[in-house]
Structure formats: C-alpha cells, structure tokens
Amino acid sequence: MSWFRPKAYGYGATPSHWKGWVAVAAFLAVEAALAWALLGGSEDPVPGRLLAFLAVSAGLVAIFVRVSKVRTDGDWRWRWGGRNRHG
C-alpha cells in the first residue's frame, strides 16, 4: 500500500494513508526539534549554528522527499487537475 498519492494540481504528492500522515508529522517534529536545539536558545543565532541547521535541514528534506517518492502510488510530475492546460 502506498503512503502518498500524486497531487491533482502542481508537483508532488499528498498523504493518502495514515502512514503518510505519520511520516509528515515525524518530519515536522524532527525539524522543529532541530530548530529548537540549534536556534531556539539565542536571540541572535550564531552563524555557525544557522549554517548547521540549514545543512542538516536540507539533508532531512532530501530524505523525506526520497521516502515520499518511493511510497507514492504514481509518478511525480506537474499536473493541471486532469484537464488540458489550454482547454
């Protein structure tokens, strides 16, 4: 069973199973914890901590996108809602 289905409009996928929703919630929780750990304690983030947050966050996004693509029932491509763009 797939966790995601292709979006009707635009590019990407949307959760279609409870496991997809859990994956989204887990991703958001990890991102929030990372932001709090690296950026939450100071009023003006240290540039090194900000760069570390951005680097780790980019890696997490890449992993999440890969998992989403593997668990999607169908391909990821631009969609116009099932209608021809010009009609």
C-alpha positions in Angstrom: 0.0 0.0 0.0 1.3 3.5 -0.9 1.5 6.2 1.7 1.1 9.1 -0.7 -0.8 9.8 -3.9 0.2 12.3 -6.6 -1.3 15.8 -6.2 -4.1 16.8 -8.6 -2.6 20.3 -9.1 1.1 21.1 -9.1 4.0 18.9 -8.4 4.5 16.4 -5.7 2.3 14.1 -3.5 -0.1 14.3 -0.6 -0.6 11.7 2.2 -3.3 9.1 1.4 -2.7 6.6 4.2 -2.2 7.0 7.9 1.5 6.1 7.5 1.9 9.0 5.2 0.5 11.3 7.8 2.8 9.8 10.4 5.7 10.4 8.1 4.8 14.1 7.7 4.2 14.5 11.4 7.6 12.9 12.2 9.4 15.0 9.7 7.8 18.2 11.1 8.6 17.1 14.7 12.3 16.4 13.8 12.6 19.8 12.0 11.0 21.6 15.0 13.3 19.8 17.4 16.3 20.6 15.3 15.4 24.3 15.1 14.8 24.5 18.8 18.1 22.7 19.6 20.2 24.8 17.2 18.4 28.2 17.0 16.0 28.4 19.9 18.2 29.4 22.8 19.6 32.7 21.4 18.1 35.9 20.3 20.6 36.3 17.5 21.6 32.9 16.1 25.3 32.3 15.7 26.2 32.0 12.0 27.8 28.5 12.5 24.6 27.2 14.2 22.5 28.7 11.5 24.6 27.0 8.8 24.5 23.7 10.7 20.7 24.0 10.9 20.4 24.7 7.2 22.7 21.8 6.2 21.0 19.3 8.4 17.6 20.5 7.4 18.5 20.2 3.7 19.6 16.6 4.3 16.3 15.8 6.1 14.3 17.3 3.3 16.2 15.3 0.8 15.5 12.1 2.8 11.8 12.9 3.2 11.3 13.7 -0.5 13.0 10.4 -1.4 10.8 8.4 1.0 7.8 10.2 -0.3 8.6 9.4 -3.9 9.3 5.7 -3.2 6.0 5.5 -1.3 3.8 7.3 -3.8 1.4 5.5 -6.0 2.3 7.0 -9.3 4.9 9.4 -10.6 5.7 12.9 -9.6 5.1 15.4 -12.4 3.4 18.7 -12.9 -0.4 18.2 -13.0 -3.2 20.5 -14.2 -6.1 18.7 -12.4 -6.7 16.2 -15.1 -7.6 18.9 -17.7 -5.6 20.1 -20.7 -3.7 23.3 -19.8 -5.1 25.1 -22.8 -8.6 23.8 -22.7 
